[in-house]
Amino acid sequence: MRKDSFQGSYGEDTNGYGNGVIEGIKAVALALALSLIGAVIFAGILRAATLGNAVIYPVNQIIKVLSIVAGVTVFVRGEKGWLKGGAAALGFTALSYLAFSALGGDFSLSWLIFAELLWTAGAGVLSGMIAVNLRR
């Protein structure tokens, strides 16, 4: 056991710094950065190619899910990966909605945001479960 940690009440190795919260914040930050980069690259592709509007939403969803998977896989460690991954995904979805709505100037809510919350939470939960079981 490390010097800066202690044994928690359920036997988990914890410390006083809230590692799970810090992991989640880092995962959200990386996912937001990757999502922004992916959106800019995709916007460039849309500008150069003649793709229809029907591809925009699915590609944006793929960019978001890949960003969540990358953020959670890189930063989530320890126990309860499903919870950390799901929380990071929900935090990412809320912050990305605010960021992209601010950029677009439109904060209208639709049923799609709820579908997106479920979709991204599922991706976060699954990638969190995988991330904590990876050997590093």
Backbone bond lengths (Angstrom), bond angles and torsions (degrees), N, CA, C in turn:
res aa  C-N    CA-C-N  psi(-1)  N-CA   C-N-CA  omega(-1)  CA-C   N-CA-C  phi
1 M - - - 1.452 - - 1.530 108.27 -
2 R 1.335 116.09 140.96 1.457 120.46 179.22 1.522 110.63 -69.21
3 K 1.342 115.91 158.39 1.458 120.52 -179.99 1.526 112.48 -66.77
4 D 1.341 117.53 -34.42 1.455 120.58 -175.01 1.526 113.50 -88.51
5 S 1.332 118.20 14.57 1.455 120.10 -179.28 1.523 109.93 -126.60
6 F 1.320 115.23 167.72 1.458 121.07 176.82 1.510 108.55 -142.01
7 Q 1.295 116.00 163.74 1.453 122.10 -179.26 1.524 108.53 -80.64
8 G 1.332 117.15 123.57 1.454 122.13 179.76 1.520 111.23 -74.36
9 S 1.328 116.09 174.18 1.463 121.20 -176.29 1.529 112.73 -65.95
10 Y 1.318 118.48 -23.26 1.454 121.15 178.74 1.517 112.25 -105.06
11 G 1.330 116.91 13.64 1.443 121.10 176.54 1.514 114.12 90.19
12 E 1.346 117.94 -2.20 1.451 118.58 179.91 1.525 110.01 -79.78
13 D 1.303 115.57 150.30 1.453 122.20 179.24 1.523 107.75 -84.69
14 T 1.308 117.00 114.24 1.461 120.61 -177.24 1.509 109.49 -130.27
15 N 1.314 116.52 169.09 1.454 121.08 169.14 1.513 108.61 -138.47
16 G 1.299 117.24 176.26 1.448 121.82 -174.38 1.509 114.58 -81.16
17 Y 1.311 119.51 4.90 1.459 120.80 -173.62 1.513 114.07 -98.50
18 G 1.282 119.40 1.11 1.457 121.63 179.04 1.514 112.49 66.32
19 N 1.331 116.63 54.91 1.460 120.65 -177.29 1.522 113.07 -55.33
20 G 1.311 117.91 -37.72 1.463 120.11 180.00 1.516 112.03 -62.49
21 V 1.329 116.62 -39.40 1.462 120.54 178.67 1.520 110.14 -68.44
22 I 1.322 116.48 -43.24 1.466 120.96 179.29 1.531 109.82 -63.18
23 E 1.324 117.36 -43.08 1.467 121.23 176.98 1.522 110.51 -58.90
24 G 1.318 116.15 -43.62 1.459 120.59 -179.97 1.517 112.41 -64.15
25 I 1.321 116.72 -42.66 1.463 120.72 179.24 1.523 110.58 -63.95
26 K 1.317 116.52 -42.65 1.473 120.23 178.05 1.527 110.82 -64.26
27 A 1.331 116.69 -41.96 1.464 120.32 179.44 1.523 111.00 -63.58
28 V 1.323 117.30 -41.99 1.464 121.31 178.25 1.526 110.43 -64.45
29 A 1.334 116.60 -43.52 1.466 120.17 -179.46 1.531 111.44 -61.98
30 L 1.330 116.64 -45.14 1.463 119.68 178.60 1.530 110.69 -64.65
31 A 1.328 117.12 -42.96 1.465 120.46 179.83 1.528 110.91 -62.68
32 L 1.340 117.16 -41.35 1.458 119.87 178.08 1.522 111.37 -63.31
33 A 1.324 116.98 -43.61 1.467 120.86 179.39 1.524 110.90 -62.51
34 L 1.330 116.49 -46.73 1.464 120.08 179.54 1.523 112.07 -64.73
35 S 1.315 116.47 -37.81 1.457 120.58 179.00 1.526 111.02 -65.87
36 L 1.308 116.74 -41.25 1.459 120.65 178.32 1.533 110.73 -64.81
37 I 1.326 116.00 -44.68 1.469 120.22 177.61 1.527 110.45 -61.68
38 G 1.331 116.63 -44.51 1.462 120.66 178.61 1.519 112.33 -62.40
39 A 1.336 117.05 -39.70 1.460 120.56 179.59 1.526 110.99 -66.91
40 V 1.327 116.87 -38.86 1.469 120.17 178.37 1.528 110.41 -66.08
41 I 1.330 116.57 -43.93 1.472 120.01 178.26 1.527 110.23 -62.62
42 F 1.315 117.17 -43.63 1.460 120.75 179.51 1.525 111.28 -65.03
43 A 1.322 117.54 -37.64 1.463 120.62 176.73 1.530 110.28 -62.04
44 G 1.327 116.60 -39.42 1.463 120.20 176.18 1.514 112.16 -63.68
45 I 1.336 115.69 -40.99 1.468 120.10 177.70 1.528 110.36 -64.64
46 L 1.334 116.69 -42.11 1.465 120.20 178.58 1.521 111.55 -61.77
47 R 1.306 115.27 -37.12 1.459 120.00 -179.45 1.527 111.20 -69.25
48 A 1.323 116.14 -38.21 1.465 120.67 -176.93 1.526 112.05 -80.80
49 A 1.318 117.35 -32.71 1.462 121.39 -176.49 1.528 110.00 -105.39
50 T 1.266 115.47 163.82 1.466 120.02 177.00 1.525 109.07 -103.82
51 L 1.310 114.28 74.60 1.463 120.41 177.90 1.526 108.29 -96.47
52 G 1.302 116.24 146.70 1.453 120.62 179.40 1.525 111.92 -74.73
53 N 1.313 115.52 165.63 1.460 121.14 178.86 1.523 112.57 -67.27
54 A 1.298 117.47 -19.33 1.468 121.25 -177.34 1.525 112.32 -67.80
55 V 1.322 118.23 -19.96 1.466 119.86 -178.77 1.525 112.87 -87.89
56 I 1.311 118.00 -14.17 1.467 120.87 -173.00 1.528 111.82 -63.70
57 Y 1.325 117.88 -53.09 1.466 120.44 -176.36 1.532 112.34 -63.34
58 P 1.333 120.21 -48.91 1.467 118.91 179.32 1.532 113.16 -60.76
59 V 1.319 116.78 -40.90 1.464 119.02 -179.98 1.530 110.31 -66.63
60 N 1.333 117.21 -39.68 1.468 119.74 176.79 1.531 111.23 -61.82
61 Q 1.321 117.34 -38.03 1.460 120.40 177.78 1.523 111.54 -66.22
62 I 1.308 116.44 -39.75 1.471 120.21 177.51 1.522 110.34 -64.24
63 I 1.329 116.62 -41.94 1.473 120.78 177.40 1.521 110.20 -60.39
64 K 1.319 116.84 -44.00 1.472 120.58 -179.68 1.526 111.56 -63.81
65 V 1.326 116.72 -45.91 1.471 119.77 -178.64 1.524 110.85 -64.98
66 L 1.322 117.40 -43.16 1.467 119.95 178.04 1.526 111.06 -63.81
67 S 1.315 117.55 -35.27 1.467 121.08 177.07 1.521 111.04 -65.93
68 I 1.324 116.49 -42.69 1.473 120.31 177.82 1.516 110.42 -64.05
69 V 1.315 116.93 -46.64 1.470 120.76 179.91 1.529 109.98 -58.00
70 A 1.321 117.28 -44.32 1.467 120.59 179.97 1.529 111.11 -64.95
71 G 1.320 117.49 -47.49 1.463 120.61 -178.95 1.518 112.49 -61.38
72 V 1.321 116.61 -45.74 1.465 121.06 -178.89 1.524 110.40 -68.73
73 T 1.320 117.32 -42.57 1.461 120.40 -178.27 1.530 111.21 -64.11
74 V 1.308 117.49 -37.55 1.464 120.81 -178.01 1.524 111.58 -73.80
75 F 1.333 118.51 -40.15 1.455 119.51 -168.66 1.524 116.58 -108.82
76 V 1.307 120.52 -19.83 1.474 120.30 -176.71 1.518 109.89 -83.01
77 R 1.319 115.65 127.71 1.462 123.47 179.60 1.535 109.05 -136.15
78 G 1.301 115.82 171.68 1.463 121.08 171.37 1.512 113.26 80.40
79 E 1.317 115.16 -140.31 1.457 122.01 -176.11 1.515 111.18 -100.67
80 K 1.301 115.55 168.55 1.463 123.88 176.30 1.518 112.56 55.36
81 G 1.316 115.81 46.27 1.452 120.60 179.45 1.510 112.83 -61.10
82 W 1.327 116.69 -35.15 1.457 120.37 179.68 1.518 110.64 -61.92
83 L 1.328 116.56 -40.20 1.462 121.24 -178.72 1.528 110.85 -72.32
84 K 1.328 116.07 -45.11 1.465 120.03 179.21 1.519 110.91 -64.19
85 G 1.331 116.76 -42.57 1.459 120.74 179.26 1.517 112.38 -65.67
86 G 1.323 116.35 -43.01 1.466 120.12 178.23 1.519 112.35 -64.43
87 A 1.336 116.11 -41.80 1.463 119.88 178.88 1.527 110.89 -66.04
88 A 1.325 116.57 -41.83 1.466 119.87 177.75 1.524 110.58 -62.39
89 A 1.324 117.41 -40.56 1.465 120.97 179.69 1.523 111.21 -65.33
90 L 1.324 117.45 -42.04 1.460 119.97 178.97 1.527 111.04 -67.09
91 G 1.339 116.40 -40.45 1.462 119.87 176.23 1.514 111.47 -62.87
92 F 1.324 116.29 -43.01 1.460 120.98 177.38 1.524 110.88 -60.46
93 T 1.320 116.82 -45.86 1.463 120.56 -177.07 1.522 110.65 -62.47
94 A 1.322 116.72 -43.74 1.466 119.87 178.99 1.528 111.40 -63.88
95 L 1.331 116.91 -47.17 1.462 119.75 -178.45 1.524 112.28 -69.55
96 S 1.336 117.43 -36.96 1.465 118.69 178.57 1.522 110.55 -68.96
97 Y 1.326 117.49 -35.48 1.461 119.99 176.03 1.526 109.56 -61.23
98 L 1.324 116.84 -46.53 1.464 120.19 179.13 1.523 111.61 -63.27
99 A 1.336 116.34 -44.77 1.465 120.02 -177.39 1.524 111.64 -64.84
100 F 1.327 117.14 -49.39 1.459 119.98 -177.54 1.526 111.56 -72.47
101 S 1.322 118.04 -28.68 1.465 119.95 174.51 1.526 110.25 -69.24
102 A 1.313 116.29 -38.99 1.465 119.73 177.67 1.526 110.57 -64.89
103 L 1.321 116.88 -41.20 1.462 120.46 178.19 1.527 111.16 -65.43
104 G 1.318 116.53 -38.69 1.459 120.94 -179.12 1.517 113.81 -85.29
105 G 1.333 116.95 -14.37 1.460 120.73 180.00 1.513 114.30 74.19
106 D 1.335 118.29 21.42 1.459 121.58 -177.52 1.528 109.30 -136.90
107 F 1.335 116.64 113.88 1.462 121.33 -178.38 1.522 112.21 -106.46
108 S 1.309 118.09 28.26 1.454 120.19 -177.98 1.535 110.48 -74.83
109 L 1.322 114.44 140.09 1.468 120.87 178.02 1.529 109.45 -95.83
110 S 1.302 115.31 144.08 1.455 120.20 173.51 1.521 107.92 -139.52
111 W 1.318 115.76 176.67 1.458 119.29 179.67 1.518 111.05 -66.50
112 L 1.328 117.70 -19.23 1.462 120.67 -178.93 1.531 112.52 -64.42
113 I 1.321 117.50 -30.63 1.468 119.34 179.56 1.533 110.17 -65.59
114 F 1.329 116.85 -34.03 1.463 119.55 178.88 1.522 111.14 -72.86
115 A 1.316 116.35 -37.74 1.467 119.86 174.49 1.520 109.90 -64.78
116 E 1.335 116.20 -39.20 1.461 120.45 178.51 1.532 111.63 -65.97
117 L 1.331 116.96 -38.26 1.467 120.55 176.20 1.522 111.05 -60.05
118 L 1.325 117.35 -44.64 1.467 120.89 178.63 1.521 111.43 -65.73
119 W 1.309 116.29 -45.04 1.465 122.49 -178.06 1.522 110.40 -61.67
120 T 1.335 116.67 -49.38 1.465 119.62 -177.99 1.525 111.91 -71.75
121 A 1.331 117.23 -34.59 1.467 119.18 177.11 1.521 110.29 -63.04
122 G 1.323 116.62 -41.47 1.464 119.99 176.66 1.518 111.74 -60.51
123 A 1.326 116.10 -43.20 1.464 119.82 178.07 1.525 110.96 -64.03
124 G 1.321 117.34 -39.52 1.465 121.06 178.90 1.516 112.64 -66.97
125 V 1.327 116.23 -42.18 1.469 120.47 179.17 1.527 110.38 -62.91
126 L 1.337 116.30 -48.33 1.466 119.66 -179.66 1.528 112.24 -63.92
127 S 1.319 116.96 -45.38 1.464 118.57 -179.63 1.518 111.33 -69.08
128 G 1.327 118.30 -30.60 1.466 120.80 174.99 1.514 112.26 -66.21
129 M 1.334 116.41 -40.47 1.468 120.06 177.86 1.531 110.32 -65.18
130 I 1.307 116.44 -38.62 1.468 119.82 178.21 1.526 110.99 -70.68
131 A 1.338 116.27 -42.14 1.463 120.88 -175.21 1.529 113.08 -61.05
132 V 1.334 117.24 -39.99 1.461 118.54 -177.80 1.524 112.19 -75.67
133 N 1.321 117.05 -13.72 1.455 120.11 179.57 1.526 113.34 -101.66
134 L 1.324 117.11 0.68 1.464 120.56 176.08 1.520 109.69 -76.33
135 R 1.292 116.02 140.94 1.468 120.13 175.06 1.518 108.12 -87.21
136 R 1.324 114.70 128.07 1.473 118.96 -178.58 1.488 110.02 -124.92
